[in-house]
């Protein structure tokens, strides 16, 4: 029905807001570092672990809440709170205050993905979920683009604090839209084998998740790729400013089109292709999804390495734009596979556990690794080495996706285990 596509649009806007408020810090690392006299390791902490660690600590309780509470109200409240906290970052008077504000954003934004993916899974059947998740993830790329373009304009003309204010305030209106226009769907109502209400202890639910064939393997691959994506995107603006002498506005515009617009297009196109390539009435194929994710990861590494290594600014920009097309192309196939494998009774918790590791290891450690490596080399060369090293995690993730594709054997409907041990 048409309403499900409206809900997808609203949730995509939520993802856009989520990504915009998360990404704005990567644009202003250089001026923040100058004002507070910070090393690259400290900037990596701000861009990564301050947010990702706080996110990871909160996401499991958020996942439990998603499986028990009304998701519409929980999501709307979260959107309003993280938007206000993002604006508060622009008022920070010290580095510790900025770290605390970023941590607050991470805590509240942990509600975004479990809520959204749980809602989407109850609005779209398995045959359309890859498309729905891919379109929803397109909001992440568009949010990054909005942060880097809009935030870049405000940061260049009014200072880095104005960038945080511009990113945070629009979410307050979006919170009202979610609260008033999104209807809570029936949990598991469109799945072939809808689950009973979740019951049992937290450990019983975790055992149910761990027993699902292929789910943990898929989770590990996604986390590894998230480490590369987070480390790369957090430092690209700073890399262009240092290695090629570009202004914050020009650097932000280039990364906005690459990591923002083109990655959003790549995510949606790859997801739609996966669903369209399936024969009419054909079963969901996890092997095809896993292979598609692996190909996207390998192409990302090759193109990003060229962008980092070339000396010509024009060539660097060209390779970065090409990288953007494949950077997020794994999202729809990989995450569509994940939510389909996850048992309905604990789908919110499953996504929360995935988000825990993506943010603790990916968002938390990825930018920090790049910063630490950068500090260990001579100025002007260290950041280049850090970006090259972080690409290794993408190759590792691609390998796991290929192993997963080879191990999955599907002869009928999805072999979900939906009940929680009592």
C-alpha positions in Angstrom: 0.0 0.0 0.0 1.1 3.6 -0.5 1.3 4.4 3.1 4.3 2.1 3.6 6.3 4.2 1.2 5.3 7.3 3.1 6.7 5.7 6.2 9.9 4.8 4.3 10.2 8.5 3.3 9.8 9.7 6.9 12.2 7.1 8.3 14.7 8.1 5.5 14.5 11.7 6.7 15.2 10.4 10.2 18.2 8.6 8.9 19.3 11.8 7.1 19.0 13.7 10.4 20.9 11.0 12.3 23.7 11.0 9.8 23.9 14.8 9.5 24.2 15.2 13.3 26.8 12.4 13.5 28.9 13.5 10.5 29.1 17.3 11.2 32.1 16.8 13.4 34.3 15.4 10.6 33.9 18.7 8.8 35.2 20.8 11.6 38.1 18.7 13.0 40.7 21.1 11.7 39.3 24.3 13.3 38.4 22.5 16.5 42.0 21.2 16.7 43.3 24.7 16.2 41.0 26.3 18.8 41.6 23.8 21.6 45.2 22.9 20.5 44.5 19.2 20.0 46.6 16.3 18.5 45.2 14.0 15.8 44.7 11.3 18.4 42.5 13.6 20.4 40.6 14.6 17.3 40.2 10.9 16.5 38.8 10.4 20.0 36.3 13.2 19.4 35.3 12.0 16.0 35.1 8.3 17.0 35.1 6.9 20.5 33.4 9.8 22.3 30.4 9.2 20.1 30.8 5.5 19.3 31.6 4.3 22.8 28.6 6.1 24.3 26.4 4.8 21.5 27.6 1.3 22.2 26.8 1.5 25.9 23.2 2.6 25.2 22.3 0.6 22.2 21.5 -2.7 23.9 19.0 -1.2 26.3 17.6 0.8 23.4 17.1 -2.5 21.5 15.2 -4.0 24.4 13.0 -1.0 24.5 12.3 -1.3 20.8 11.1 -4.8 21.3 8.8 -3.8 24.2 7.7 -0.2 23.7 5.9 1.7 21.0 8.5 2.4 18.5 7.0 5.6 17.0 7.0 7.5 20.3 10.5 6.2 21.2 11.9 7.3 17.9 10.3 10.7 17.9 11.6 11.5 21.4 15.1 10.4 20.4 15.1 12.6 17.3 14.2 15.7 19.3 16.8 15.0 22.0 19.8 14.2 19.7 19.0 17.3 17.6 19.1 19.5 20.7 22.4 17.9 21.9 24.0 18.4 18.5 23.2 22.1 18.7 24.7 22.1 22.2 28.0 21.0 20.8 28.2 24.4 19.2 28.2 26.0 22.6 31.0 24.0 24.1 33.6 26.1 25.9 36.2 23.4 26.3 37.3 20.1 24.8 35.9 18.0 27.7 32.5 19.8 27.3 32.6 19.0 23.6 33.4 15.4 24.3 30.5 15.2 26.8 28.1 16.7 24.3 29.2 14.3 21.6 28.8 11.4 24.0 25.2 12.6 24.7 24.4 12.6 21.0 25.8 9.0 20.7 23.6 7.8 23.6 20.4 9.1 22.1 21.1 8.3 18.5 21.5 4.7 19.5 17.7 4.5 19.3 17.6 5.4 15.6 18.6 2.3 13.7 16.9 -0.4 15.9 13.6 1.6 15.7 13.8 2.3 12.0 14.8 -1.1 10.9 12.3 -2.8 13.1 9.5 -0.6 11.7 10.6 -1.2 8.1 10.7 -4.9 8.7 7.0 -4.8 9.7 6.0 -2.6 6.8 7.9 -4.4 4.0 7.9 -8.2 3.2 11.2 -10.0 2.7 10.9 -9.6 -1.1 11.0 -5.8 -0.8 13.2 -5.4 2.3 16.5 -5.0 0.5 15.1 -2.2 -1.5 13.5 -0.6 1.5 16.7 -0.8 3.6 18.8 0.5 0.7 16.5 3.5 0.2 16.5 4.1 3.9 20.3 4.0 4.0 20.3 6.5 1.2 19.3 9.0 3.9 22.7 8.4 5.6 24.5 9.6 2.5 22.2 12.5 2.0 22.6 13.4 5.6 26.4 13.4 5.3 26.0 15.6 2.2 23.8 18.0 4.0 26.2 18.2 6.9 29.2 18.8 4.7 27.5 21.3 2.3 25.3 23.2 4.7 27.6 22.8 7.6 30.6 23.8 5.4 28.9 27.0 4.4 28.1 28.0 8.0 31.5 26.8 9.3 33.4 28.8 6.6 31.4 32.0 7.0 30.4 31.9 10.7 32.8 29.5 12.4 32.6 25.8 13.4 30.1 26.4 16.2 27.5 27.6 13.6 28.0 24.3 11.8 26.7 22.3 14.8 23.8 24.7 15.3 22.7 24.4 11.7 22.9 20.6 11.8 21.0 20.2 15.0 18.0 22.5 14.8 16.0 21.0 11.9 15.6 17.7 13.7 13.2 19.3 16.2 10.6 19.7 13.5 11.2 16.2 12.2 10.5 14.8 15.7 7.0 16.2 15.6 6.4 14.7 12.1 7.4 11.2 13.3 5.2 11.5 16.4 2.1 12.7 14.5 2.2 10.8 11.2 3.8 7.4 11.7 1.4 4.5 12.7 2.8 1.7 14.8 2.5 -1.6 12.8 1.8 -5.1 14.0 5.1 -6.8 15.0 5.9 -9.6 12.6 2.5 -9.3 10.9 3.8 -9.8 7.3 6.5 -12.4 7.9 5.9 -16.0 6.7 6.4 -17.3 10.3 5.5 -14.4 12.6 7.0 -14.7 16.1 5.3 -15.0 19.4 5.8 -12.1 21.8 9.4 -12.1 23.0 9.9 -13.7 26.4 12.6 -15.0 28.6 15.8 -13.4 29.9 18.2 -11.2 28.0 20.6 -14.1 27.8 17.8 -16.3 26.4 17.2 -13.7 23.7 20.9 -13.5 22.9 21.1 -17.3 22.6 18.2 -17.2 20.1 20.1 -14.6 18.1 23.3 -16.6 18.2 21.5 -19.8 17.0 20.3 -18.2 13.8 22.4 -19.6 10.9 24.7 -17.0 9.4 23.6 -14.1 11.5 26.8 -13.7 13.6 28.9 -14.1 10.5 27.0 -11.4 8.7 27.4 -9.2 11.8 31.1 -9.5 11.9 31.5 -8.6 8.2 29.3 -5.5 8.6 31.3 -4.4 11.7 34.6 -4.7 9.8 33.4 -2.6 6.9 31.9 0.0 9.2 35.4 0.4 10.7 36.8 1.4 7.3 33.8 3.6 6.4 34.0 5.5 9.7 37.7 6.0 9.7 37.7 7.1 6.1 34.8 9.5 6.2 35.9 11.1 9.5 39.2 12.2 8.0 38.6 12.9 4.3 37.9 16.6 4.7 41.0 17.1 6.9 43.1 15.0 4.4 42.0 17.3 1.5 42.8 20.4 3.5 46.3 19.1 4.5 47.4 17.2 1.5 46.0 19.4 -1.2 45.6 22.7 0.5 41.9 23.1 -0.1 39.6 25.3 2.0 37.1 23.8 4.5 34.3 24.8 2.1 35.8 23.2 -1.0 36.9 20.1 0.9 33.4 19.8 2.5 31.8 20.1 -1.0 33.9 17.4 -2.5 33.3 14.9 0.3 29.6 15.9 0.4 29.2 14.7 -3.2 31.4 11.6 -2.7 30.4 10.3 0.7 27.0 12.0 0.6 25.2 12.1 -2.8 27.1 9.4 -4.7 27.2 6.9 -1.8 23.4 7.4 -1.4 22.9 6.6 -5.0 25.2 3.6 -4.8 23.3 2.3 -1.8 19.9 2.6 -3.4 20.9 1.3 -6.8 22.7 -1.8 -5.4 19.7 -2.6 -3.2 17.1 -2.2 -6.0 19.2 -4.4 -8.3 19.4 -7.2 -5.8 15.6 -7.3 -5.5 15.1 -6.9 -9.3 17.5 -9.6 -10.2 15.4 -12.1 -8.2 13.0 -14.0 -10.4 9.4 -13.0 -10.0 8.1 -15.0 -7.0 11.6 -16.3 -6.3 13.0 -16.8 -2.8 15.3 -14.4 -1.0 18.9 -15.4 -1.9 21.4 -14.6 0.9 24.3 -15.8 -1.2 23.6 -13.1 -3.9 23.3 -10.4 -1.2 26.6 -11.4 0.4 28.4 -11.5 -2.9 27.1 -8.1 -3.9 28.3 -6.7 -0.6 31.8 -8.2 -1.1 32.2 -6.8 -4.6 31.2 -3.3 -3.3 33.8 -3.6 -0.5 36.7 -4.6 -2.8 35.9 -1.8 -5.3 35.8 0.7 -2.5 39.3 -0.3 -1.4 40.8 0.0 -4.8 39.4 3.4 -5.6 40.0 4.9 -2.2 43.6 3.8 -2.2 44.1 5.5 -5.5 42.5 8.7 -4.2 44.8 8.7 -1.2 48.0 8.0 -3.1 47.8 10.3 -6.1 49.5 13.7 -6.0 47.2 15.5 -8.4 44.3 17.2 -6.8 42.1 16.6 -9.8 42.8 12.9 -9.9 42.2 12.7 -6.2 38.8 14.3 -6.5 37.9 12.0 -9.4 38.9 8.8 -7.5 37.0 10.1 -4.4 33.8 10.6 -6.4 34.2 7.1 -7.9 34.8 5.7 -4.4 31.5 7.3 -3.2 29.5 5.2 -5.6 30.6 1.9 -3.9 31.3 3.1 -0.3 27.8 2.4 0.9 26.7 0.0 -1.8 27.1 -2.9 0.6 24.5 -1.4 3.0 21.3 -2.6 1.4 22.4 -6.2 0.5 24.2 -6.7 3.9 21.7 -5.1 6.2 18.7 -6.4 4.2 20.2 -9.9 4.7 20.8 -9.2 8.4 17.2 -8.1 9.3 15.8 -11.0 7.3 18.0 -13.5 9.1 17.1 -12.0 12.5 14.2 -13.6 14.4 11.2 -11.4 14.5 10.8 -11.7 18.3 14.2 -10.1 18.9 14.7 -8.1 15.7 15.2 -4.9 17.6 17.7 -6.5 20.0 19.5 -8.1 17.0 20.0 -4.7 15.3 21.0 -3.2 18.6 23.8 -5.7 19.0 24.9 -5.1 15.5 24.9 -1.3 16.2 26.8 -1.9 19.4 29.8 -3.4 17.6 29.5 -1.1 14.6 29.8 1.9 16.9 32.2 0.6 19.5 34.6 -0.9 16.9 33.6 0.9 13.7 32.7 4.4 14.7 34.7 4.3 17.9 38.0 2.7 16.8 38.1 3.5 13.1 38.8 7.3 13.3 41.1 6.7 16.3 43.3 4.3 14.4 43.7 6.8 11.6 44.6 9.6 14.1 47.1 7.4 16.0 48.9 6.3 12.9 48.9 10.0 11.7 50.6 11.1 14.9 53.3 8.4 14.4 54.5 9.8 11.1 56.0 13.1 9.9 53.4 15.9 9.4 52.0 15.8 5.9 52.4 12.0 5.4 50.9 10.4 8.5 47.3 11.0 7.6 47.8 9.3 4.2 49.2 6.2 5.9 46.4 6.1 8.4 43.8 6.2 5.6 45.6 3.4 3.8 45.8 1.1 6.8 42.1 1.5 7.6 41.2 0.2 4.2 42.5 -3.2 5.3 39.4 -3.7 7.4 37.2 -3.4 4.3 39.1 -6.2 2.6 38.7 -8.4 5.7 35.0 -7.7 5.6 34.8 -8.6 1.9 36.4 -11.9 2.7 33.9 -12.7 5.4 31.0 -11.8 3.0 32.4 -14.3 0.5 32.8 -17.0 3.1 29.2 -16.4 4.2 28.0 -16.6 0.6 29.7 -20.0 0.3 28.4 -21.4 3.5 24.7 -20.5 3.2 22.6 -23.3 1.8 19.0 -22.4 1.0 16.5 -25.0 -0.2 13.2 -23.4 0.8 11.9 -20.6 2.9 14.1 -18.9 5.4 15.0 -21.2 8.3 14.2 -18.8 11.1 14.1 -19.8 14.7 11.5 -17.4 16.0 10.7 -18.4 19.6 12.6 -17.4 22.6 13.7 -20.2 24.9 11.6 -20.1 28.1 
